[in-house]
Amino acid sequence: MNTAQFISKSTHKVIEKASFTWQTPSNIALVKYWGKSNPQLPKNASISFTLNNCHTITTIDFERKSAVDKTVAFDLFFEGKQKATFKPKIAVFFERIATYCSYIFEYKMTINSENSFPHSSGIASSASGLSAIAMCLMSLEATLNPELSSVFINKKASFLARLGSGSASRSIEGPLVVWGAHPKIEGSSDLFGVQFPYKVHSVFENYQDAILLVDKGEKQVSSTMGHNLMHEHPYAENRFQQANNNLLKIADILQNGDIKAFINLVESEALTLHAMMLTSNPYFILMKPNTLEIINRIWEYRTENNSAICFTLDAGANVHVLYPEKEKLAVNQFIENQLSKYCQKNQYICDTVGFGAKRL
């Protein structure tokens, strides 16, 4: 794997102050990645829908240090307040990327970040948060080195974001992003995410995702801990093979528009993810009773209405309800009338597939 291409080139250009703001989305995996090796490399390939409304907005103010040393200096504010609990993870991220972004030693950084959704509740906040920081860093790098192409900037941003959170590699572009080397997906890599390289059937364009907030509190187990449980998991190797096989299947489905096959595969992937946690040691149940209620109501609605509605889950209790745009009105009424009562304070987020990071 060629990581040398991402080492920043020295430049004589001097910038005393700079500020960049990026909005980057969360994403929802259709084929899940669960299990990794160092440095943040996936045990299997995955594919996700990039979201639109669930996003992080991050501003980084860079001020050149009077004397350059080998420390990374930064202050971190989340939704207007200093967040000491977040700093260790970001500090580790900066340590991991220092080889590739040596300029971070030259600046004091002030990071201001906010989410459009609840943090640590099963919506990929690390994905949107780390990808936003990566895009701000790449804006600085592009200012220092104007010869960088937009293609390279996105590729390196995905590479950097991955070193903070694996799924963050899938939040730079959209609407469908593959992360993880797969022999049948052109250009795919363990190092960064790539846009799904084939023409997608019209039924999957403008796809809808309503996120039902069953539990807005922090998850019982962090994603990092969950991934680590795969190292000694008795079913891990079979799961990695299953995921790679499913990625091949969904690549065909996304092109041919077989909606029934899509539903079956996506729901199976969601339940398999949770099955891996149920069968790990220590074991966890991240679904709540209302998660199961929602799933059963979705199954009933789909049968009774010949609908293409389906669900997926991340590593948490919240339910992502996926459906084609043509069913938007009917499904949104179903969610409001029948499913919202299973949500914490009746809250849910209506989202749709998006196209990745935006500079503000």
N, C-alpha and C positions, 0 to 999 in steps of 0.2 A: 504494500500500500504506500503510495507516494504522498507523504505528508510534507515533504520539503517544499512543495509548491506553495504552501500556505505560510511560510516564514516571511514576515514582512521585510521588505528591502529597506536598507538604510537610505535616508534622504537628508539633504542639507536644508530642506525647507523648515522654517521655524514658525510655529503658530503659538502665540502667547495665550490666547483664549479662544474657545469655541463652544458652541452649544448645539445639540442635535436632539430632535424629538421624533420618536417612531411609535406607530401603533402596529402591534403585531398580534395575530389571532391565536386562539387556542385551536386544537384540532381534535377530531374524534377518530380513533383507529377502527377500521373495519376488520382487518386482520391484525391481531394484537401482537405486540412485542412484549415478551415477559421473560426476562433472563438476559444477563449481559456478562461480558468479560471486560477487563481493563484494556485500554482506557475508554470506557463507555462504548463498547462495541456490542452490537446486538447478536444474540444467539440465533435469531431468525429474522427474516425480512418482514416488513409490515407495510400497510398502506392505510392512509387516512383521508377523510374529508377535512379540508381546511374550513374553519368556521369564519363567520363575519362579525356578528354582534358580540360574541364572547372574546374580548381582547384585553390586552394590557397597553397602556400608554406610558412610555418612559422617556424622560429627558435626562441627558447627561451633560452637565456643565464641566468642561475641561479647563483647567488653569495650570499653565506650565509652572513646575517647581523652580525655585531659585537654585537648588542644587539637586542633581539627579542621583538617586541611590537605588538600591535593590529592594525597595519596599513598594508595595502598591497602596497608595493612599486614597481612601474613598470614604464618603459619608453616604448613608442610605436612608432615604425617607420613603415610607409606603403610606399612601393616602394621607400625606401631610404630616405624618409623625415619624420620628426616628424609630427604626425597627432593628433593635440590637439582635433579636432572635434570627433575623434573616442574614445578618452579616457573615457568619461562619460559612454558610453555603456559597455566598458570592465570593468570599475570600478564597475558598477552594477552587472555584471557577477561574478566578484570575490567576491562581498558581498554575492551573492546567494549561491556560492559553498563553502564558508569558513567553514561551518559546516562539510563538507565532505572532505575537503582538508586543514586541519589546518596547514600543512607544508608551505602553501603559505605565512604565516606571518614570516617565518624564512629566506626568501630569497628576495633579490632585483632581479627583473626580467627585462630583456631587450628583448622586443618582436620585431622581424623584420618579416614583412609579405609582400607578393606580390601575385597578382592575375594574372591568364592567360587570364582574360576577364575584361571588363569594370565594375567598381564597381557601385552598386546601379542602375542598368539599367534593372532590371527584371530578371536577372540571380541570383540565390540564393547565393549572396556573403556572407551573414551572415551565411548561412549553412556551407559553406566551411571554412570560417574564424574562427568561433567558434569551429567547430569540430577539426581544426588544433591545436588551443590552448589547447583544451581538451586532445588531444593525447600527446602533449608535457608535460602537467602536469602529465598524467598517466605514461609517461616514467620516470619522476622523482620519482613518487610514487613506480613504479616497481623497481627502483634502490634502493630506501630506504627499500623496502620490496620485496625481490626476490621471495618469495613464491607465489606471485599473479599469477594466471593462465591467459593465453591469452584470454580465454573466458570472465573472469571477467573484465580484462582490457578493452576490447571492450565494454562490457555492461556498465561499469561505465563511460567510455568516452562518450558514447551515452547519458547516464543519465546527466552528467555534461554539455555537449553541449546543451542539451535541455533547460537547465536553462538560457542559453544565447540567443538561437534562437530555437524555436520549431522544425523547419525543419532540423536544424543541427543534431538532433538525428538520421536522416536518412542518414547521410554522412559518417558514420564510416565504414559500410560494403556495400555489393552489391551482385549481380546486381539489386535485387529487395528488398526493405525494407519496412516493415509495422511499422507504429507508431500509437499507440492508441489501447486500449483494445477492442477486438472484439471477441464475443463468438465463432465464427467459425474459427478464426485464432489461431492456437496452439501457445502458448507462448507469444502472443501479450500483450502489456502493455502500459499504459499511461506514464510510467516513462522513457522508452527507446525504441529505435527502434530494431526490430528483422528482420533477413533475412526471406524472404518469405519461409515458411517451406515445400512447396510442389514442385514436379517436374514440371518444366516449359516446355511447348511444344516447339519443335525445332524452329518454326517460330519466336518465341520471343527471341531466343538466338542471341547475337551480334547485337541487334537492334540498329538502327542509329538515331541520333538526330542532325539535323542541326539547329543552333540557328540563326535566321535572326535578325540582329541588327537594328531594325526600329528606335529606339531612344536610344542612349548611355548615355543620360543625366540622372540625378537623377530623381527618380519617383516623381509624383505629391503628392502622399500620401505614408507614410511609411507603411510597413507591420504591425507594432505594432498598428498604428492608425487604419488601416483597420480592424484588428482583434477586436479592441475595439468597432467599430461600430456595431458589431454583438450583443452586449449586449441588445440593445433596438430595434433590427431589427424585423419588423413584420413577416418576413418569416424565422427567424433563426431556430426555432425548426424543421420545416419541412425540412430545408436544412440539418441539422445534421442527421436526419433520412434518408434522401435521400442518403447522402454520405455513411453512414454505409451499406445501402442496396446495393449501387453500389460497395462497397468493396467486399461484398459477391459475386456479379455477376462477378466482374473482377477476383476474385480468381478462379472461374470456367473457365472463358475465357482463362486465362493464362495457364491453364492445358490442355484445350481441343483444343486450337488453332483456335478458331472461330474469324478470323481476322475482319470480318464485324461487329460483335458485339463489338469487341475491339475498332474499329474506332468510332462507334456510341457512346459508353460510354465515351471514352476519350474526344472527341470533345464536347459532352454534358456537361461534368464536367468543361471544360475550359470556356464555355459560361455561365454556371451557376455561376462560381466564379465571372465573371465580372457583371453578372446580380445582384448579391448581392451588389456590389458596386454601380451600377446604381440605386438601390432601397433603399440605406441607406440614412441617414440624419445626416450630410451633404452627398451629393452624388458626385460621381466621375466617370469620363470617362477616363480610363487609356489606352484604345485602341486609336490609331491614324488612320487617313484615310488610310495610307499604310498598317496598320494591317489588315483592312477589305479588301483591294485590294488583299493582299496575301492569305487570307482565301478563297476568291472567286476564285482565280487562282488555288488554291489547289483543290477545289471542281471540277472545270472544268477539270483539268488534271486527277483526279481520275476517272471521268466518261469516258473521252475520251480514256484512256489507260488501263482501268480495273485494276487500280493500288491499292495497299494497303496503299498509302500515307495518312497521316492525320496530324492534328495539335493539339497542346495544347498551353496554355498560362499560365504564372505565373501572378502575380499582377503587370503587366506592359504592354508596347506596343510590346515587342519583341515576335516573333513567333517561337515556337519549332516545327520543321517539323520532324515527326516520320515516319520511314519506315523500312521494313525488309532489311537485308543485301543483299539479292539477287537483290534488286532494286537499289542498291547503285549507280551504274554508270549512269543509266538513270535519277534517281531523282537528282543527283548532277549536271547533265547537265541542267536539267529543272531549278534548282535553279540558276545556273550561267547565263543561257540565258534569263530567264523570271522573276525570283523573286528578284535577287540581285539589280535590279534597284529601288526596293522599300525600300532598306536598306540604312541607313545613310552611305554615302561614299561607297556604294556597298559592305558593309562588312557583313560577316556571318562567323560562326564557325562550322566546321564539327566535330561532336562528335559521340561517341558511348557509349554503356553501359559499365560501369567499375565495379571494384570489391572493391572499398573503399580505406581506408587510407593506405599510404605507408610511411615507415620511410626512410629518405634519409641520 
